[in-house]
Amino acid sequence: MNEQGTPAGGAGRWRLGDLEVNRLGFGAMRLTGAAAFHPGSRADRATSIRVLRRAIELGVDHIDTAAFYFSALRSANELINTALAPYPDNLVIATKVGPVRDASGAWATPARPDELRGQVEENLRQLGRDHLDLVNLRAMGQDSPGGVRRIMAGGATPGTAPRGVAETSASLRDEDVPAPCDAPRRTPRPSRPRSAGYHLAEHIGALAELREAGLVRHIGISGVRLGQLAEARETAPVVCVQNRYGIDDRDGEDVLRACGELGIAFVPFFSVAGQGREGGAGGPESPQVRTVARAHGVSTAQVRLAWSLGRGAHVLAIPGTGNPEHVADNVEAARLRLSAEETALLDTVAPPKRGEDPNHRR
């Protein structure tokens, strides 16, 4: 079947460099536990494998993952390998590097530029591939050329480097991207070390060398602002930006617009979870989202995803879940069309006030 004839193809296609994908993809963060980066309760292995295979059946051809997406006995990369290898020819797997988690799951010092090769090789080993289609560098507070440091504004999180991944258990994280109602209560956000002392360009340069070596096909960046996007593009071609963004979390609107002008993909994470982030979409939904959902007879998660996809043809969605029913529901968002009036209503959703429970949506 033609990709655009599948449910995931309902929103059309966009390119990641020379690779074209359906705009509705899948994030693997929530495959490994009860919540993203959950240290205890692990996901059922057979169910996670079923989720992945169901996503492919529905036309998903873009999966976002990372070696630092793991729990005590589960690795997202290993699950992907088990469920989908030998991989479909049209499947694009994107990974992230930069963050580091130790064997306990705690965040450690982010990878230096010279450690990125080890992270790339670990992703290759876990996925069983000889090259990575797309590697997103997660910005971790690197210095700007002018010496002004950007403090991480939250979102996708740190994971494993050669030293970090090598320490993870069971051979063993880019919103992924939580699924609707998968987390009954908010998981506290972990403390995230910063990668001070290096320029972003040094990390991008290290990935560019790996691209020249044939280990990486395309480079993306994650958790960045406009100046960092410009800095990265001066060093190597950038095919996408993966930032936190959604109906009630629109701080990155300028980066979204810039990506559209440049013709590169903007890949929002936490589009469903919103301010709940790693903890998932656990709180009361905003009345605006509920109103639109009732009008279409669909889930609120679909409305949130459709709104995100409506921000531009270059926007790709990567909702994640460990629930087979939710993956089918999320994919249906690709075929949901919002009217101008509905979009205007959703645009009025406000983010939580400072100090307010981020899981309580307004």
C-alpha positions as CSV (number, residue, x, y, z in Angstrom):
1,M,0.0,0.0,0.0
2,N,1.2,3.5,-0.8
3,E,2.3,5.2,2.4
4,Q,-0.2,8.0,2.0
5,G,-3.0,5.4,1.8
6,T,-2.2,4.2,5.3
7,P,-3.6,5.9,8.5
8,A,-0.2,7.4,9.3
9,G,-0.1,8.9,5.9
10,G,-3.2,10.9,6.4
11,A,-1.4,14.1,7.1
12,G,0.9,13.8,4.1
13,R,4.7,13.4,4.0
14,W,7.8,15.5,4.6
15,R,11.5,15.0,4.2
16,L,14.3,14.3,6.6
17,G,17.2,15.2,4.3
18,D,16.8,12.8,1.3
19,L,14.5,10.5,3.3
20,E,10.7,11.1,3.0
21,V,8.4,10.0,5.8
22,N,4.8,10.2,6.9
23,R,4.3,13.2,9.1
24,L,2.8,11.0,11.9
25,G,5.5,8.9,13.4
26,F,6.2,7.1,16.7
27,G,8.3,7.9,19.8
28,A,9.8,5.0,21.7
29,M,10.4,6.7,25.1
30,R,7.4,5.1,26.7
31,L,8.1,1.5,25.6
32,T,10.3,0.6,28.6
33,G,8.3,1.4,31.7
34,A,5.1,2.7,33.4
35,A,6.4,6.3,32.7
36,A,9.2,7.8,30.8
37,F,12.5,7.0,32.6
38,H,10.6,5.1,35.2
39,P,13.1,3.4,37.6
40,G,10.8,0.7,38.8
41,S,7.8,-0.8,37.1
42,R,8.8,-2.1,33.7
43,A,6.7,-2.5,30.6
44,D,5.5,-5.9,29.4
45,R,7.9,-7.0,26.7
46,A,5.4,-8.7,24.5
47,T,3.1,-5.7,24.7
48,S,5.8,-3.3,23.7
49,I,6.7,-5.5,20.7
50,R,3.1,-5.6,19.7
51,V,2.9,-1.8,19.9
52,L,5.8,-1.4,17.5
53,R,4.5,-3.9,15.0
54,R,1.1,-2.3,15.2
55,A,2.6,1.1,14.4
56,I,4.3,-0.2,11.3
57,E,1.0,-1.9,10.2
58,L,-0.7,1.5,10.5
59,G,1.9,3.1,8.2
60,V,4.4,4.6,10.6
61,D,7.7,4.9,8.9
62,H,9.6,7.2,11.3
63,I,10.5,6.0,14.8
64,D,12.3,8.2,17.3
65,T,14.5,6.4,19.9
66,A,17.7,6.7,21.9
67,A,20.0,4.4,23.8
68,F,19.2,6.2,27.0
69,Y,15.5,5.1,26.7
70,F,15.8,2.2,29.2
71,S,14.4,0.9,32.4
72,A,15.9,-1.8,34.7
73,L,15.2,-4.6,32.2
74,R,14.0,-2.9,29.1
75,S,15.8,-1.1,26.3
76,A,13.8,0.8,23.6
77,N,16.4,0.1,21.0
78,E,16.5,-3.6,21.8
79,L,12.7,-3.8,21.6
80,I,12.8,-2.1,18.2
81,N,15.4,-4.5,17.0
82,T,13.5,-7.5,18.2
83,A,10.1,-6.3,16.9
84,L,11.1,-5.0,13.5
85,A,14.3,-6.5,12.2
86,P,14.9,-7.1,9.4
87,Y,13.7,-3.6,9.0
88,P,11.3,-2.4,6.3
89,D,13.2,-0.6,3.5
90,N,11.2,2.6,4.1
91,L,11.6,2.8,7.9
92,V,13.6,5.8,9.1
93,I,14.9,5.4,12.7
94,A,16.1,8.6,14.4
95,T,18.2,8.5,17.6
96,K,19.5,11.0,20.0
97,V,22.9,11.5,21.6
98,G,24.5,13.8,24.1
99,P,22.7,12.9,27.4
100,V,24.1,10.2,29.7
101,R,22.5,7.9,32.2
102,D,24.4,5.5,34.5
103,A,23.4,2.0,35.4
104,S,21.0,3.2,38.0
105,G,19.2,5.4,35.5
106,A,20.5,8.6,37.1
107,W,21.6,11.4,34.8
108,A,25.3,11.9,34.5
109,T,27.6,14.5,32.9
110,P,26.6,14.8,29.2
111,A,28.9,13.4,26.5
112,R,31.9,15.4,25.3
113,P,32.4,15.8,21.6
114,D,35.0,13.0,21.6
115,E,32.5,10.7,23.3
116,L,29.7,11.0,20.7
117,R,31.2,8.2,18.5
118,G,30.8,5.8,21.4
119,Q,27.1,6.8,21.7
120,V,26.5,6.4,18.0
121,E,28.2,3.0,18.0
122,E,26.1,1.9,21.0
123,N,22.9,2.9,19.1
124,L,24.1,0.9,16.1
125,R,24.8,-2.1,18.2
126,Q,21.5,-2.1,20.0
127,L,19.5,-1.5,16.8
128,G,21.6,-4.0,14.8
129,R,22.3,-1.5,12.0
130,D,25.5,-0.5,10.1
131,H,24.5,3.2,10.0
132,L,22.0,5.5,11.6
133,D,19.4,7.3,9.4
134,L,19.3,10.4,11.6
135,V,21.1,11.4,14.8
136,N,19.7,14.3,16.8
137,L,22.2,16.1,19.1
138,R,20.5,17.0,22.3
139,A,21.7,20.5,23.4
140,M,22.9,20.3,27.0
141,G,23.8,23.8,27.9
142,Q,26.8,24.1,25.6
143,D,28.4,27.6,25.3
144,S,27.4,29.8,22.4
145,P,30.2,31.3,20.3
146,G,29.6,34.6,22.1
147,G,30.1,33.0,25.5
148,V,26.4,33.2,26.4
149,R,25.2,29.9,27.8
150,R,21.8,28.5,27.2
151,I,20.4,26.7,30.2
152,M,18.3,23.8,29.2
153,A,14.6,24.6,29.2
154,G,13.5,21.0,29.9
155,G,12.1,18.5,27.5
156,A,13.8,15.5,26.0
157,T,16.3,14.2,28.4
158,P,19.8,12.9,29.0
159,G,20.9,9.3,28.4
160,T,23.8,7.1,27.6
161,A,27.3,7.8,26.2
162,P,29.9,5.2,25.7
163,R,30.6,5.4,29.4
164,G,26.9,5.9,30.2
165,V,25.5,3.3,27.8
166,A,28.2,0.7,28.7
167,E,27.0,1.0,32.3
168,T,23.3,0.3,31.5
169,S,21.8,-3.0,32.4
170,A,20.3,-5.6,30.1
171,S,22.3,-4.3,27.1
172,L,20.6,-2.0,27.4
173,R,15.0,8.3,26.0
174,D,13.0,13.0,22.4
175,E,9.0,13.0,23.4
176,D,9.0,11.2,22.6
177,V,6.9,11.7,23.8
178,P,4.4,10.3,26.2
179,A,1.1,8.7,25.3
180,P,-2.4,9.7,26.4
181,C,-3.2,8.5,29.9
182,D,-0.3,6.1,30.1
183,A,1.0,7.6,33.4
184,P,-1.5,7.8,36.2
185,R,0.6,10.4,38.1
186,R,3.4,12.8,37.3
187,T,6.9,11.5,37.4
188,P,9.2,14.1,38.9
189,R,11.6,15.5,36.4
190,P,15.2,14.4,37.1
191,S,18.1,16.8,37.5
192,R,19.9,17.3,34.2
193,P,23.6,18.1,34.2
194,R,24.8,20.5,31.6
195,S,27.6,20.3,29.0
196,A,29.5,23.4,30.0
197,G,32.9,24.2,28.5
198,Y,32.1,23.2,24.9
199,H,30.5,25.0,22.0
200,L,27.6,23.4,20.3
201,A,29.6,23.5,17.0
202,E,32.2,21.1,18.5
203,H,29.5,18.5,19.1
204,I,28.0,19.0,15.7
205,G,31.5,18.8,14.2
206,A,32.1,15.4,15.8
207,L,28.8,14.1,14.3
208,A,29.8,15.5,10.9
209,E,33.0,13.4,11.1
210,L,30.8,10.4,11.8
211,R,28.7,11.2,8.8
212,E,31.8,11.4,6.6
213,A,32.8,8.0,8.0
214,G,29.4,6.5,6.9
215,L,28.0,5.9,10.5
216,V,25.5,8.7,10.3
217,R,23.3,9.7,7.3
218,H,21.8,12.9,8.6
219,I,22.2,15.2,11.6
220,G,19.5,16.9,13.6
221,I,19.4,19.0,16.8
222,S,17.1,18.9,19.8
223,G,16.2,21.4,22.6
224,V,17.7,24.4,20.8
225,R,17.0,28.1,20.3
226,L,17.3,30.2,17.2
227,G,21.0,31.1,17.7
228,Q,21.9,27.5,18.3
229,L,20.1,26.4,15.1
230,A,22.2,29.0,13.2
231,E,25.4,27.9,14.9
232,A,24.7,24.2,14.0
233,R,23.9,24.9,10.4
234,E,27.2,26.8,10.0
235,T,29.0,23.6,11.0
236,A,27.0,20.9,9.1
237,P,23.7,20.4,7.3
238,V,20.8,20.1,9.7
239,V,17.7,18.2,8.5
240,C,15.4,18.7,11.6
241,V,14.9,20.3,14.9
242,Q,13.3,18.4,17.7
243,N,11.9,20.7,20.5
244,R,9.3,20.6,23.2
245,Y,6.1,22.2,21.7
246,G,2.4,21.8,22.0
247,I,-0.9,23.5,22.5
248,D,-0.1,24.7,26.0
249,D,3.7,24.9,25.5
250,R,4.5,27.3,22.7
251,D,7.8,28.9,23.7
252,G,9.5,27.5,20.6
253,E,7.2,29.2,18.1
254,D,10.1,31.2,16.6
255,V,12.1,28.0,16.0
256,L,9.1,26.3,14.4
257,R,8.7,29.2,12.0
258,A,12.4,29.3,11.2
259,C,12.4,25.6,10.3
260,G,9.5,26.2,7.9
261,E,11.4,29.0,6.2
262,L,14.5,26.9,5.9
263,G,12.5,23.9,4.6
264,I,13.7,21.6,7.4
265,A,11.5,19.4,9.6
266,F,10.3,20.6,13.0
267,V,9.6,17.6,15.3
268,P,7.8,18.5,18.5
269,F,7.9,16.3,21.5
270,F,5.4,16.2,24.5
271,S,2.7,17.4,22.1
272,V,0.2,15.2,24.0
273,A,1.7,15.4,27.5
274,G,2.2,19.2,27.3
275,Q,3.5,20.6,30.5
276,G,3.2,17.1,32.1
277,R,6.4,16.2,30.1
278,E,7.9,12.9,31.2
279,G,5.0,12.4,33.6
280,G,2.5,12.1,30.8
281,A,-0.9,13.5,30.2
282,G,-2.3,12.9,33.6
283,G,-4.3,16.0,34.6
284,P,-7.6,17.5,33.7
285,E,-7.8,18.5,30.0
286,S,-8.5,22.0,28.9
287,P,-12.2,22.8,28.0
288,Q,-11.1,24.0,24.6
289,V,-9.5,20.6,23.7
290,R,-12.5,18.7,25.2
291,T,-14.9,20.8,23.1
292,V,-13.2,20.0,19.8
293,A,-12.7,16.4,20.7
294,R,-16.5,16.0,21.4
295,A,-17.3,17.7,18.1
296,H,-15.3,15.1,16.2
297,G,-16.0,12.2,18.5
298,V,-12.2,11.6,19.0
299,S,-9.8,11.5,21.9
300,T,-8.2,14.7,23.2
301,A,-4.8,13.3,22.3
302,Q,-5.9,13.3,18.6
303,V,-6.9,16.9,18.9
304,R,-3.6,17.9,20.4
305,L,-1.7,16.0,17.7
306,A,-3.8,17.4,14.9
307,W,-3.3,20.9,16.2
308,S,0.5,20.4,16.2
309,L,0.4,19.0,12.6
310,G,-1.6,22.0,11.6
311,R,1.2,24.4,12.4
312,G,2.9,23.7,9.1
313,A,3.6,21.0,6.5
314,H,7.1,20.7,7.9
315,V,5.9,19.6,11.3
316,L,6.2,15.9,12.2
317,A,4.5,14.3,15.2
318,I,6.1,11.5,17.2
319,P,3.6,10.5,19.9
320,G,4.7,7.6,22.0
321,T,2.9,4.9,24.0
322,G,3.2,1.5,25.5
323,N,-0.5,0.7,24.8
324,P,-1.5,-1.0,21.5
325,E,-4.9,0.8,21.6
326,H,-3.4,4.2,22.1
327,V,-1.0,3.7,19.2
328,A,-3.9,3.2,16.8
329,D,-5.7,6.2,18.3
330,N,-2.7,8.4,18.0
331,V,-2.1,7.5,14.4
332,E,-5.7,8.4,13.6
333,A,-4.8,12.0,14.3
334,A,-3.1,12.2,10.9
335,R,-6.6,12.1,9.3
336,L,-8.2,14.6,11.7
337,R,-8.9,18.0,10.1
338,L,-9.6,21.0,12.3
339,S,-11.6,24.0,11.0
340,A,-10.2,27.5,11.2
341,E,-12.6,28.2,14.1
342,E,-11.5,25.1,16.0
343,T,-7.9,26.0,15.5
344,A,-8.5,29.5,16.8
345,L,-10.3,28.1,19.8
346,L,-7.4,25.8,20.6
347,D,-5.0,28.7,20.2
348,T,-6.5,30.2,23.3
349,V,-5.3,27.4,25.5
350,A,-2.9,28.9,28.0
351,P,0.1,27.3,29.7
352,P,-0.1,26.7,33.4
353,K,0.9,29.7,35.5
354,R,4.2,29.5,37.3
355,G,3.8,27.3,40.4
356,E,0.7,25.7,39.1
357,D,0.5,21.9,38.7
358,P,1.6,21.3,35.1
359,N,-0.8,18.4,34.8
360,H,-3.7,20.6,35.4
361,R,-4.6,21.9,32.0
362,R,-6.6,25.1,31.4
